[in-house]
Amino acid sequence: MRNLRSHLRIHIRDKSFICEVCGKAFSQPGCLRVHMQTHTNEKSYVCKLCDKRFSQQSSLKRHYLTHTKEKPHVCDVCNKGFQEKCALKRHLITHTGEKPFICKVCGRGLTTKFALISHLRTHTNERPYVCDECGRAYNQKCTLKRHYLTHTKERPYVCEICNKGFQEKSSLKKHSLTHTGERPHICEICGKGLASKASLTSHLRTHTNEKPYVCDECGSAYNYKQSLKNHMSLHKNRDAFACKICNKNFKRPDYLVQHSRLHAKEKSEM
């Protein structure tokens, strides 16, 4: 009977258990107890394999799967395995193409409620996830996690063939294709095969001549992000290359090389 009363609160939205710190309300006392640990930073559940601590027993259970590599939740369509049930649920939508969560600002459809919340931050520019090391802020928790690796220099994803390490799982996946030679992403315009979806997206811009990466300083536009980065270094290193003979400054090393030839020619003519 007691369990039934607790369950009924979910339907009638009775949230009588209030957090005294932030005022957030919960329908069950257990949920409130778990929530309180976010304020106290209490982490009483410890991993016996690596000593990492967690505030919830369920989080510790999920963490153990990272050690065992077990993926108990399997997709019925493609047999891909997942460590968490919610991850499988998100994956299944990739087969149906369903995007039930609609952004009220721009009308874009998202596959999960979490994806919608993250997307809304692109409109509000809210960045709630802040790096303790350098203060840099991000709108997604996963982006902050990836950023932390730039401080620790950790490369947890290792290639089984050549032992090269990567900071991101997606980078390892792309790298693995260099061993297999597989190019599964095909351009519908010219038939060229690309190793990754991102590479295909970049390649398509060679057909459309789209240049989405624009320099804030001079307005020059590029179809590759790396091309913009190379261009920006010219602004940053403006006049960084100096001639040792006449002290004239150049913004690019090749300009300096051309200029040095003039001095060499003058010297030969003397």
N, C-alpha and C positions, 0 to 999 in steps of 0.2 A: 504493500500500500504506500509505503514511504517513497519507494522508487517510482511509483506511478505519479505521485504528487510532484516529484522532481521533474519527471518527464513532461507533465502537463504544463509546467511553467514555460517550456520551450514554445508551446502552441499559443498560449495566452500572453506571451511576451512579458511575463512577470519578472522584473529584474530588481528584486528587493535587496540584493547584496551589493552594497556600495563601497567602493574603495575610498578610504578616508584621505588618501594622498592626492589623487587626481579626480575623484568624483565619478569614475567610470563604473557602470552598473552591470551586474551579472545575475543570471537566473539561478545559479547554483553556488553553494559556498566553496566547493572544490575549485571552481573556475576562478573565484576571487582569490583563493589561497595561491594558486599558480600565478595569477596576475601580480600579487604583492611581491613576488620574487623579482619582478622587473624593477621594482623600486629599491629593494634591499640588496640586489645583486647577489643573492644567496644562490650558491650552486652546490647542492649537497649530493648530487649523483656523479660519481667519478668513474671514468673508464679504466678498467684494470690493465688494459694493454698500453695506453699512452698517457694516462693521468689527466686527460682533458676532462673538465668539469662541466656539468649541465644543471640547469634549474628544474628540468622536468625529466621524469623517468622515460617518457616516450621519446624525448630527444636523444637520450643515451642509447635507447634501443636502435634508433635510426643510425646513430653514429657507429655502432658496432658493425653495421653492414659495410661501412667503408673499410673495415679491416678484413672481413670475411669475403668481400666482393660479391656477396649473395644478392641476387635480384629476384625476389619471390613473386613479384607482380608482372605477369607476362601478357603482352598484347595478343588477342585472339586473331588479329588480322595479319600481322607481320612477325609475330613471335619475339619481338624485342622485349627485353626484360628491364624492369625498373625496381629501384630499392624502396620506393614509396608508392602507396596506392594513389595519392593525389597526382604524382608524376605520370602514372599510367593514364589517369583520367584526362589530364591535359593532352597527353600524346594521342589518345583516341580521336580527339577533335581534328587532328591533322589528317585523318582518314576521311572524316565526314565533311571537312571544310567549313564546319559550323562556327560562326562568330557571334554568339548571342549577346555579348556585352558591348553596348553602343555608347560611344563618347557623345555627350550632349553638346559639346563645344564644336567639334568638327565632323561628327557623324561617322567616324571610323569605327569599325567593328573589331572587337578583341575576343580571343578565345577563352580567357578566364577573367574572373573578377580582379585577381591580383594584377594581371596585365593591364586592365583598365585603370586601376589605381595608379600604377606606375606611369601609364600614358598621360593621365591627367596632369601629372607633375611637369610635363613638357609644356603645358599651357600656363600653369601657375609659376613655373620656374622654382618650385619648392625642392630643396635638397636636404632632406632630413638626416642623411647618413654621412657623418663627418669623420675624417681620418684623425686618430689621436696623435699621429706622428707629425703631420704637416698642416692639418686644418683644412685640407681640401674636402669639398662636399660633393655628394652625388645624390641622384634621385632614385637610385636602386641599390638595395643591399648587396646584390651580387656584383655590381660594379665596384663598390667599396672593397669587397673581398678580393677582387682581382687587383685593385690598386694596392692593397696591403703587400702583395707579392713583390711590388717594385721596391719596397723597403727591406723586406726579408731576403730578397733575391732567390726565394724558394721556387723550384720548378718541379711541382709534384707529379706532372704527367710525363712519363718516360716512354720513349719508343722502344718496343721489345726487340727491334731489329738492330738499331745502331746505338741505343742507350742515350740518345739526345733528349734533354729535358725541356719541357715547355710549361709556361705559367698557366695556360688555358687548355682545356680539353679540346676545344674546337681547333686550336693550333696544332695539337698532336694529330687530330683527325686529318687535317689538310696535309701535314707532313707525311703521314703514312701512305698517302697516294703517290708520293715521289718514289716510294719503293715498289709499289704495285704498277705504277704507270697508268692507273685508271683515271679516266676523265669523263665522269658520268653526266656532267651538266653540258648539254648541247645547245649551241646557238641556233635558233630557228631561222635566222636570216642567212647565215653563211655555212652552217653545219659544223663549225669549229667546236671541239670538245674542251671543256675547262674542268679543272680539278675541284673547284668549289663554287658554291652558289654566289659568293661575293665576287669571285673572279668573273663569273658569267655576267653579273650586273655591271661590273666595270667594263667588260668587253663590249656589251651592248651600246655603251656610250660612244664607241668608235663608229657605230652605224648612225646613231641619232644625233651625234655631235653635241650631246648634252654636257654642260660644264657646271656642275652644282657647287664646286669648291671655289669660292671667291675670296681674293685677297682683300682684307679690310683696309689696307694702306693705299693700294693703287687701283683696285678693281679688276685686276687680271683674273681670269677664270680658267679652271682646269677640270678635266674629267676624271682625274685620279687624285685621291687625298695626298698621296706621297709626292705628287708633282707640286701641289700647293705647299707642302712642307719644305721641299727643296727651294721653291721660290721665296718663301718667307725667310729662309736663312740668308738670302741675298740682302733683304732689308735689315736683318739683325746684324749681319757682318759687313754692312756698308762701309766701304773704304778700309776694310780690315787688312788688305794685302798691299804692303808698301814696298816700293822700289828701294833697294839698298844704295843705289847710286845717286838718285835725285830726290828721294823721299816722296815721290808722287804716290798717291793712294789709289787703289782699285777695289771694286766691290767683288770681283771674281778672280780666282787664281789664273784662269786662262787669259784674261785681259793683261795681267801682270807679265805672263810669259811672252805675249805678243809685244808688249812695251819693252821688255828686256832685250828683245832681238834688235830693237832700234839702237840701243847702246852698244850692242855687240857689233852692229854694222858700222856705227860711227867710229868705233875703236879700230876696226879693220881698215878703214879708209884713211886713218891718220898716218 
